[in-house]
Amino acid sequence: MQKTLLLSMATASLLMGGTMEDLQQQVQTQQQSIDLLKNKLEGLEQGKKKKDSSSSFAQKAFIPDISLIGDFSYVNRSEETEHTSMPGLTHAHGAGDSHGHDHAGLNGNEGFNLNYAELALQSTVDPYLDMTGIFHLTESNFEIEELYANSRGLPYGLGLKVGKFFSNFGRLNAMHHHVWNFADQPLINNALLGEHGINEKGIALNWVAPTPFYLNFGVEVLKGSNEYSFGDAAITLTEEVGVEKVDAPNLKVAYVKVGTDIGDVAFLGGVSYADGKARIDHLSDEASPHAFAGDSTLYGADLTLKKPLSSYSDITWTTEYIKRELDGTQYVPNATSDAWAKEMALTKEQSGLYSSLIYKMDSEWRMGVRYDDILKNDVVLNGADRAYGDDMNRYSAMLEYNFSEFNRLRLQYNKDNSKFNEAGDKVENDEILLQLNLSIGSHGAHTF
């Protein structure tokens, strides 16, 4: 560019009849101007680099993706649920059946609910790891819901995760609430895993096989403190009598997931297994204090089919089945003294499923139905069948409008036939929920 400029000036000067001395003088003057401009430009660039190096936000690659999700709801129920339960499966701990958390469960109260806020931070740590932090906030609690590191670029299709995270057991457990197709959990998930699911500290290894279809094998070694089906804490019965703490790690999970396309239908299925010790402490229950120590095993199977109808329309069918086998000892206090009654053998074999059908009409509207059912509820205490029964089910329907990908309003109706009152009578409940979910910031992609 510089040579072209000088040549053009020389040609113009000769054509206009200038002398060689005049031409040399012009070239020298122009060169000085060019050198001066270059020095100024270099000075500006050095100043910018110096300024950037002093700023903690200079390198954008080191700023994590940050998002905040808020979930609100309005609830109306035809019957009171505070003192109802699912016999053999859940206890009447009040609204939301919070099981030890000092906040109501999702949609736990009549009227308006501020269910939670979810703060998420995600970023690449270095060429070896990605890091994710998910923080769950309520009006009275701040919880580290997930905090884990994922490996980057391991060979042979291997992936490693370490920290605190949702287990990949089953279909729904690994999904956050704001991704669910309904405002509440299926009955069997809530009864066996609770609203927080299998959310543990530990390590997970998965392998995606080099097959023409999706084939993923995974194993997880976890602390195992889920308070619904597992648990590792010691239980103090009296000053002299107790149940010792479980050695960590307590919970082992294994799963296989398979995905492929059959024509224009996407298929994803899986089987899961979880096994560990159980320590269930309900000694603070006013109505029926008790504790349990033993072994717990969960089995899961799930299937999802998704068929596109157009660019913005599809239909999705999902079914998930979970079974629990619980075997151990139950402790019940003696009503007439501080001593404990004779240890009683307790076994439970319980199972249930949910099945949902979701129709996405376009980019804004979705509608769906879901059926929940408890299929088996066999509870045997000291050789005697408690005859709790399995007549517990629920029908749900929802209509959803997405103002944008960050703003969703959902109307849901439940016909709930799963709860019983303290007298043992079934409480049939009509429930209406209006849910508003808002999101700001940059959030990672969700799973299929």
N, C-alpha and C positions, 0 to 999 in steps of 0.2 A: 504493500500500500504506500509506504514511504517512497520507494523508488519510483512508482508510477506518478506520485505527486510531483517529485522533482523533475522528472522527464517532461511532464506536461508544462511546468513552468519554464523550462529551458526552451522548449519548442515555441511557446508563446512569445518569449523574449526575442528570439531570433527573427520570428515573423514580423515583429514590430520594430525591427531595426536596432535593437539594443546592442551594446558592445559586450565583449567577453568579460571584461572587468565588472560591468554592471550585473551580468548574469551571475558571476561568482559571488558578488556581494549579496544578491537576492537569495542565492542558495544558502549562504552562511547564516543570513538572518532567519530564514525559514527553519534551518536545522536547530538554531538556538530556541526558537519557539516550540518546536516539537520536543526537544529535550526538557524544556520547562514544563510542558504539559505532562510528559511521562513521569517526571519527578513528583508533581502534584498528585497524579493518579496513584502512584506507589505509596505516597504518604497517606492518602485516604484509605487505601486497602489495609495498610499496617495499623492505622488507628482503629478501623472496624474490627480487625482481629483482636487487638488488645482489649477493646470494649467487650467483645463477645466472650473472651476468655475469663473475664471477671464476673460474668453473669452465671448464676446457677441454672438458668433455663436456656443456656446458649445452644445446647445440642438437643434438638427436639426428639431425637431417638431415645433419649433417656427419660422423657416424660411419659408416665404410664397412661394407658387408656383409662379414663375415669367415667363412671356412670352412677346414677342414683335412680332407684326405682321406688315409688311409693304406692302402697295398696290400701284402698279404703273400701268399706262396704256398708250397706244398710240391710238389716235382717229383720224379718217378721216371721214369727212362728205361731202356729195355732195352739200349741201346748207347751208347758214349761218343761225344760230339759235339764235343769240344774241337778236334780236328784234321780236321774235315770242312768241306766247302764246297759251294756250287752253282757248278760250273765256268762261267766267263764272267760270273757274276753277283755272287757273294760270295767272300770269302777266308776262310781258316781262321785267324782272329785269336783263337781261344779261345772260351770259353763266352760266349754272347750276341752274338758278333761285334760288339764294341762300337765298332770303327772310330775309335779316337782318344780315346774317353771313358774315363777311368780308373775306371770302374765297370762291373760286369757288366751285360749287357742284361736285359730283363724275363725273369723265370724262368730266369736264366742258369745257376744252379748246381743241382746235385743236392741234394735235401733242402730245408731251409728257406731262404726268400728274403725279405728285407725289400726289396721292389722300389723303393718311393719313398714320400715324403709330398708332397702338393700343398697349398700354402698359397695361398688366393685372397682378394684384396681387391677389392671393386667398389663404386663410388659415383658419384653425380652431382657433377661439378666445379662447374658453373654452368649457366645456361640454355642454354649452347652445346655443352657436352661432357660425356660420361661417361668414366670411366677405369677400367681393369681391370688388375690385376697378378696374374700366376700364377707362383708360385715353386716350382721342382722341387727337392726335397731327397732326397739319398741319404745313406748312412752316411759318404761321403767327399766329396760334392759339394753345392754350393749354386748353382743356376742360375736366372737370370731366364728362365723359359720363355716368358712373354708379358708385355708391358707396353705398353699401347696406349690411345689415346683414340678414342672414337667420337663423331661429330657428332650433335647433337640438332636436329631440326626443320628440316633443309635442305628447300628447296622442290622440287617436281616429282619426288618420290620418290627423291631422291639421298641417298646415304650415304657418309661419308668416314671412313676409319680410318688412323691414323698411329702408328708405333711398331714394336714387335717382335710378331709374331703368326703363327699358323698360316695358311698360304695356303688359299683356298677351292678349290684345284685338286682335282677329283674329289669323292668321297663321304667317305672315311674320314679324309683328311689333316687336316681341320679339327676332328676330334673328339679329345677327350682320352681317354687310355687307360681311365679308369674308366667311360666311356660305351660302350666297345666291347662287342659281344655275345659276344666270346670273349677269353680271357686273353692271346692273342698276335696278332700282325699276320698278315695274309695274306702268302703267299710273295712275290708280285710287288711289293707295297708295301714289304716289308722289303728286297728286293733292289735296287730302283731308288731308294728314298727314305730307307731306314733307319728305325729306331724313332723318331727325332725328326722325320721327315717334312720337308716344306718349311716350315721355321720360320725366318722371316727378318725383318730390319729393312727397313722401307720404307713405302710408302703404297698404299692401296687405295681405289678409287672404284667404287661399285655403283649401279645404277639399277633400281628396281622399276617396271615399266611399268604405266600405268593401264588394265589389261586385266581382264576378268571372271575370269581365272584368274591364278595366280602366274607372273610372268615376270621374271626377274632377270638383268641383264647386269652383268658385273664385269670390271675390269682392275686389275692390281697391278704396281707397279714396285718390285723388291726388290733387296737387296744381292747375293743369289745365291751364298751360300757353302756350300750343301748339299754334303757331302763324298762323296755317292754318285753323283750325276748331274751336278752343276754344280761350282762352286768358283771363287774369284777370287784366291787367294793365289799369290804367286810360288813357283817351284820351283827350288831350287839343285841343279844336277847336279854341277858341279865349281866350282872357284874362278873359272874363265873362262867356263863354259857354264851357262846357265839359261834358264828360261821366265819372262817378265815377268808382273807382276801385272795382272789384268784391271781396266780402268777401271769404276768403279761409276756407276750401278747396272748389275748384270750380268744379272739375271733378269727377264723379262717374262711375266706370266700373264694369260690371258683365259679367261672362262667364260660359259656361258649355262645357267641352271637354269629348269626349267618344272615347275609343280605344278598339279594340278587333281583333282577328284573325278569318277570314272567310276562312276555308281551309288553304291554304298556303299563303293567301293574308293578310297582315297587314292593318288594317283600323284605321284611326284617323280622327274624325270630330269634329266640334264645332260651337257654336253660341255665339255671343258677342254683348254687348250693352254698349254705352258710352253716357253720358249726362252731359252738363254743359253750362255755360255762354260763349258767344263769344265776344271778343274784338279784332277786326282786324283793324290795323292802317297802312294804306297805304298813309298817308298824304304827304310823301316825294316823291311819284311818280311824275315824271315830266309830263308825258302825261295825266294822269287822276287821280289826287289826290282824295282820298276818305277815309272814315272810316265807320266802322260798329259796332253796339252793339245790341246784341240780345241773342237768345238761339240756341244751336246746339245739335243735336242728331245723333249718328252714330249707324248703325246696321251692323253686319258682320256675314257671314257664310262661313265655309271652310271645305274642304274634301281632304284627302290624302289617296291614295292606293299604297301599295308597295308590289311587288311580286318578291321573289327571283327566280333567274334562275339557279344559281350555287353558289358555295362557295364565289366567288368574283364578281358575276354578278347579277343585278336586274334591274327592271323597276319601275319607280315611277311616278304617275300622281297626280297633285295637282291643285285644283281650289279654288279660294277665291273671294267672292263677298262682296262689301262694299256699303252701301247707306248712304247718309247724308241728313238731313232735317235742314235747317237754316231759322230762322224766327226772324226778328228784324227791325232795322232802319238803313238806310244808310245816311251818311252826305257827301254832295258835296259842295265845295266852290263856291261862286258866282263869275262869271268871271269878273264882273264890280266893285266889291268892296271887302272890307275885311270881310264883313258879310257872313254868311252861308245861303245857300239856305234852303227852307222849308224841314223839315225832311221828308224823303221818305220811305214808307214801302217797305221792301225787303224780299222776300221769295225765297229759293232755294230748289229744290228736285233733287238730283243728285246721280247717281249710276254707277258702273262699275265692271268689273271682269277681272281676268287673269286666264289662264289655261295653264299648262306646262306639258310636258312629257319628262322625263329624263331616258336615257338608259345608265346604267353603264356596259360597255363591259367586263372589268376585273379590277384588282387593280390599273391600270394606266389610262385607257381611259374612258371618258364619253362624251356623246353627248346629245343634247336636243333641243326642240322647245318650243316656248311660243307664246300665242296669248293674246293681250290686247285689251279691248274695253270699251268705254264709252257708257253705255246703256241708260242713261237718263240725261238730262241737262236742266231742266225747271227752268228758272229764271224769276221772275215776280217783276217789280219795279213800285210802285204806281199803281198797277192794270194792268199794260201793260206788256205783254209777250215780253221779249227781243229777242226771236227767235234765240238764239245762235246755236241751233242744237246739235246733238250728234254724228255727223259723224267724230269720232276721234278713230283711232285704230292703232295697230302696230303689226308687225310680227317679231319674233326674232328666230335665230338659233345659237347654240354654239357648239364648239368642244373643249374639254379640255384634257390636258395631265398632270398627276400628277407624277412628277419625284420621289416624296416620299410624305408622309403625311404632310411634311413641305414646299413643293415647288410645286406650281401649275401655269400652263400657260394655258390661255383660249383665244380662238379666237371667236368673236361674230359678227353677222351681224344683223342689224335692218332695216326693211322697215317701216319707221315712217310716218304715215298719220294723226298725231294728232295735228300738229301745224299750226297756221295761222299767217300771217304777219299783220302789222299795217293797211294795206288797206283792211283787211278782206279776203284775198285770202289764200287758203290752200297751205302750203309748203310741198311737198312730199320729203322726205329726205332718202337717202341711207347712212347708218352709219356702219362703221367698227371699232371694238374695239379689241385691243390686251391687255389683262390684265395679269399681273404677281403678284402673291401673295406669300409672303415668311413668314415663321414663325420660331422663335427660342424659346427655353424654354419649360416649362411645362404649358399647357393650359387645363382648365377644359373641360369635355366632353360636346358635343353639344346635343341638344334635337333631338328627332326622326324627 
